[in-house]
Amino acid sequence: MEIREIPLAQIRRPLPRTNDPEKVQDLMRSISAVGLLEPIDVLEVEGQIYGFSGCHRFEACQRLGHQTIKCRVRRAPQSVLRMHLA
């Protein structure tokens, strides 16, 4: 696994999530003060990036106007992506 900055616009979030607005606000304050401490986990499948976790951190960074987010990238085959989508 590698850690890298990925543009938010390139991360596909195929599963709908409902975020806790208070948690997003808390994260926005924290990220503004000290930065994003914990990368989100993403899958890279055939050059495409998919995010299934870190939805509160993702939204907080979006709302703060960040262009990129720190990600822990795991390369995976289509079969792993299908398991996440099932």
Rosetta blueprint (number, residue, H / E / L):
1 M L
2 E E
3 I E
4 R E
5 E E
6 I E
7 P E
8 L H
9 A H
10 Q H
11 I E
12 R E
13 R L
14 P L
15 L L
16 P L
17 R L
18 T L
19 N L
20 D L
21 P H
22 E H
23 K H
24 V H
25 Q H
26 D H
27 L H
28 M H
29 R H
30 S H
31 I H
32 S H
33 A H
34 V H
35 G L
36 L L
37 L L
38 E L
39 P L
40 I E
41 D E
42 V E
43 L E
44 E E
45 V E
46 E L
47 G L
48 Q E
49 I E
50 Y E
51 G E
52 F L
53 S L
54 G L
55 C H
56 H H
57 R H
58 F H
59 E H
60 A H
61 C H
62 Q H
63 R H
64 L L
65 G L
66 H L
67 Q L
68 T E
69 I E
70 K E
71 C E
72 R E
73 V E
74 R E
75 R E
76 A L
77 P L
78 Q H
79 S H
80 V H
81 L H
82 R H
83 M H
84 H H
85 L H
86 A L
